[in-house]
């Protein structure tokens, strides 16, 4: 069953916005979920340990309130629509993550100048926080998959259950707790 991930992550077959629905439809549960996380989706994929850190880019105003410096209510809502994109910190550098974030924000601002964003830095969550999060019925909430991209050691965090409204709030809480905004790693250009 984990082999289905090859098709799900093949952009020629499955548009990225459809990945979450297809992964949720697999209804991955232990031990199949663990096998899916170990499955090499791409030849460059490698196993992600529970102790590994994942970097999440912080942008304002879409994820961080410009006035308060706190997460917006919708900061991680994309987890239930298309997954959360992260970088594997053990396989990259602080500088490379900042460069990626600044480039991403710059590209967004060129494409949508009427809704500009500011790159604020990144925060790091530990994989085990996602793998240990469960729904009230005991099912795991998240799958963490190695999804390298050209020049980018990438991982995606997907919600692997079909959440109701209450579960969506619990999912948001896991992200807030895992990616602590007060521990953000700020680029020197912001602090100077």
C-alpha positions in Angstrom: 0.0 0.0 0.0 2.8 2.5 0.6 3.7 2.2 -3.1 0.6 4.4 -3.8 2.7 7.3 -2.6 4.8 7.2 -5.8 1.7 8.0 -7.8 0.4 10.6 -5.2 3.7 12.5 -5.3 4.1 12.3 -9.1 3.1 15.8 -10.3 2.4 14.4 -13.8 -0.3 12.2 -12.2 -1.5 14.0 -9.1 -1.6 17.8 -8.8 0.0 19.0 -5.5 -3.4 20.3 -4.2 -4.9 16.8 -4.5 -2.1 15.1 -2.5 -3.7 15.5 0.9 -7.1 14.1 -0.2 -5.4 11.1 -1.8 -3.2 10.5 1.3 -6.2 10.8 3.6 -8.1 8.3 1.4 -5.4 5.7 2.0 -6.5 5.7 5.6 -3.0 5.0 6.7 -2.8 3.6 10.3 -0.1 1.8 12.2 1.8 -0.3 11.1 1.1 0.6 7.5 1.7 4.3 8.2 5.1 3.6 9.5 5.9 1.6 6.4 4.6 4.5 4.2 6.9 6.9 6.1 9.9 4.6 5.4 8.9 4.1 1.7 11.3 5.7 -0.7 8.9 8.0 -2.7 11.8 9.3 -4.7 15.2 7.8 -5.3 16.6 10.6 -3.3 14.2 10.0 -0.3 15.7 8.9 2.9 14.3 7.8 6.3 13.3 10.6 8.7 14.1 9.8 12.3 11.8 10.8 15.2 14.6 12.9 16.6 15.1 14.9 13.4 14.2 18.6 13.2 12.1 20.1 10.5 12.3 23.8 9.6 9.1 25.8 8.9 9.4 29.1 7.1 7.7 32.1 8.9 6.0 34.7 6.8 3.9 37.7 7.8 1.0 38.4 7.5 -0.2 35.0 6.2 1.2 32.9 9.1 2.3 35.5 11.7 0.4 38.6 12.8 2.5 41.7 12.0 1.3 43.5 15.1 1.6 40.8 17.7 4.3 38.4 16.3 1.9 35.5 17.1 0.6 32.9 14.7 -2.5 33.8 12.8 -5.6 31.6 13.3 -5.0 30.1 9.9 -1.2 29.7 10.1 -1.4 25.9 9.7 -4.7 25.4 8.0 -3.1 24.2 4.9 -2.2 21.0 6.7 -5.7 19.8 6.2 -5.7 20.9 2.5 -2.3 20.2 1.1 0.2 19.4 3.8 2.9 21.4 5.6 6.2 21.9 3.7 9.4 21.8 5.7 13.1 21.4 5.3 15.2 18.8 7.1 17.6 20.8 9.3 20.2 18.0 9.6 20.6 18.0 5.8 20.9 21.8 5.1 22.3 24.9 6.7 20.7 27.9 8.5 21.9 30.1 5.7 20.3 27.9 3.0 17.0 27.9 4.9 17.0 31.7 5.2 17.9 32.1 1.5 15.0 29.8 0.6 12.6 31.8 2.7 13.7 35.1 1.3 13.5 33.8 -2.2 10.1 32.4 -1.7 8.7 35.6 -0.2 10.4 37.6 -3.0 8.7 35.4 -5.6 5.3 35.8 -3.9 5.7 39.6 -3.7 6.5 39.7 -7.4 3.5 37.6 -8.3 1.1 39.3 -5.8 2.4 42.8 -5.0 -1.1 43.8 -3.7 -0.6 41.3 -0.8 3.0 41.6 0.1 4.7 39.3 2.6 7.7 39.6 4.9 10.1 36.8 5.6 10.7 36.6 9.4 12.9 33.5 9.7 12.0 29.9 10.6 11.2 27.7 13.5 12.0 24.0 14.1 9.7 21.2 15.2 10.9 17.7 16.1 9.4 14.8 14.1 8.4 12.8 17.2 5.9 15.6 18.1 3.9 14.9 15.0 4.3 11.1 15.0 3.1 10.9 18.6 0.0 13.1 18.1 -3.2 11.1 18.1 -6.9 11.6 17.6 -9.3 10.7 20.5 -9.8 7.2 19.0 -6.0 6.6 19.1 -5.3 7.0 15.4 -2.1 8.9 14.5 -2.9 12.4 13.1 0.2 12.9 11.0 2.5 11.2 8.6 5.9 12.7 7.9 7.3 11.9 4.4 10.7 12.5 2.9 10.0 14.4 -0.3 13.3 15.9 -1.6 13.2 18.5 -4.3 16.0 19.7 -6.5 18.5 21.5 -4.3 16.2 21.1 -1.2 16.1 18.5 1.5 12.4 18.6 1.9 9.8 16.8 4.0 6.0 17.1 4.1 3.8 16.7 7.1 0.3 15.4 6.2 -2.8 14.9 8.2 -3.6 11.3 7.6 -7.2 11.3 9.0 -10.3 13.1 7.8 -10.7 15.6 10.6 -13.9 17.1 11.9 -14.0 20.7 13.2 -12.8 19.8 16.7 -10.0 17.7 15.3 -8.9 20.5 13.1 -8.4 22.7 16.2 -6.4 19.9 17.8 -4.2 19.6 14.7 -3.5 23.4 14.8 -2.5 23.1 18.5 0.1 20.4 17.6 1.6 22.7 15.1 1.7 25.7 17.5 3.3 23.5 20.1 5.8 21.9 17.8 6.8 25.0 15.8 7.3 27.4 18.8 7.2 30.9 17.4 9.2 32.3 20.3 12.1 30.0 19.3 12.2 31.4 15.8 15.6 31.6 14.1 15.8 35.1 12.7 18.0 36.0 9.8 20.8 38.5 10.6 19.3 41.1 8.2 16.2 41.3 10.4 18.1 41.6 13.7 20.8 44.0 12.4 
